[in-house]
Amino acid sequence: LHNDLRFLRDGGFLWVSQRSGFPHVYRYDAEGELLAQLTAGDWLVIGGARAIVGVDEARRLVYFTGTRDGYAERHLYSVSLDARAPAEPKRLTREAGWHDGIRMSTDARRYLATSSNVDRPPALGLYDANGERLAWLVENRLDAEHPYAPFLAQHPRHEFGAAPGADGTPLPYVLMKPRDFDPAKKYPVVVHVYGGPHAGYVQNQWPPSVVFQFRNWLVRQGVLVFAVDNRGAGRQGVAADTALHRRMGEIETADQVAALRWLKQRPYVDAARVGVFGWSYGGYMALNMMVRAPDEFAVGVSGAPVTHWELYDTHYTERYMGTPQDNPAGYESSSIMAHAGNLKGRLLVIHGMADDNVLFTHSTRLFADLQKRGLQFDSMVYPGHKHGLLRHADVGPHAHALIGRYLLEHLK
């Protein structure tokens, strides 16, 4: 499901389909007959609300956003509306990074774009259709007057690349290092994980939320932060995105652990001091990594985790897992309780007691299981708070302080 249906004056239309294994732009006539595939390759035509952001029928151009120049980036491109075979798109956005929220004028001669990268905060500019900037609306210059200026001297270094997954698939990663990083030293590592469908964490953009800003804080404490987008996390094509079908938790965990073991081979990584932190699906993944690969992690923090898929929304779960009736083995093996007896490291579980997304029952069922097994763990609950408590001004700082203290205490 997407919003990339664009009708043309002749009654024909443009449509984005992933029939080739990657989403690309196709042109049809008024009767629905395919005329041409306009883009192709092992990359994605993808956007926020929509990927096709403009059509200039006078100049015969289609404008769209995609990942032609790298998984971790998003750029604006144009391609000929009259191409009879996939054509090489022209990139219009010029600075490396993430270009989003693009709005084109009705004549497709100008556009607004918000742009950022890991070293530059978001800026809003007005551009012509060739990518020339006409004006800043919000430049957001990172100078001495900027609110982030006091932290700039400790701003993390970012390394983007690909690590091998469990089956050898190259997995996008970002490794965040302290500004004064010394390769002769040994550093602890925190794996920041989400891992669920269509929510990758590897993006060359300024931290878009308080959770991502928390990664910067961890790095300033002398910790390496490692984020990997496993198969299933999105933006990698149909084959990778569907790998977790009917067996959630298995493929994602195997990929995360394979990438971590690859990282541990670096001489500056202290393999005995590795932690993991995630929220929501990331909380589920943090638990999976602690109980399916217990020797890899000294400490884990799991926030608002799914612990058994039979407790989660049917409209989401059955899309990926089928029903409990037709996939009982998948539901059982994907539950945390099926593997909880393997827990070795220190574990903190956090949950809002009024969570109406991942119900508090997920955590209480896990608590009961660990207690029956005689396994020690730590927990923090937030009465009256829901799924997004990390973003709330009243308890968000408390939760982040707790997570940071817990990770550092058991890694340092």
Secondary structure, 3 states (H helix, E strand, C coil): CCCCEEECCCCCEEEEECCCCCCEEEEECCCCCEEEECCCCCCCECCCCCCEEEEECCCCEEEEEECCCCCCCEEEEEEECCCCCCCCCEECCCCCCEEEEEEECCCCCEEEEEEEECCEEEEEEEEECCCCEEEEEECCCCCCCCCCHHHHHHCCEEEEEEEECCCCCEEEEEEEECCCCCCCCCEEEEEECCCCCCCCCCCCCCCCCHHHHHHHHHHHCCCEEEEECCCCCCCCCHHHHCCCCCCCCHHHHHHHHHHHHHHHCCCCEEEEEEEEEEECHHHHHHHHHHHHCHHHCCEEEEECCCCCHHHCCHHHHHHHHCCCCCCHHHHHHCCHHHCHHHCCCEEEEEEECCCCCCCCHHHHHHHHHHHHHCCCCEEEEECCCCCCHHHCCCCHHHHHHHHHHHHHHHHC
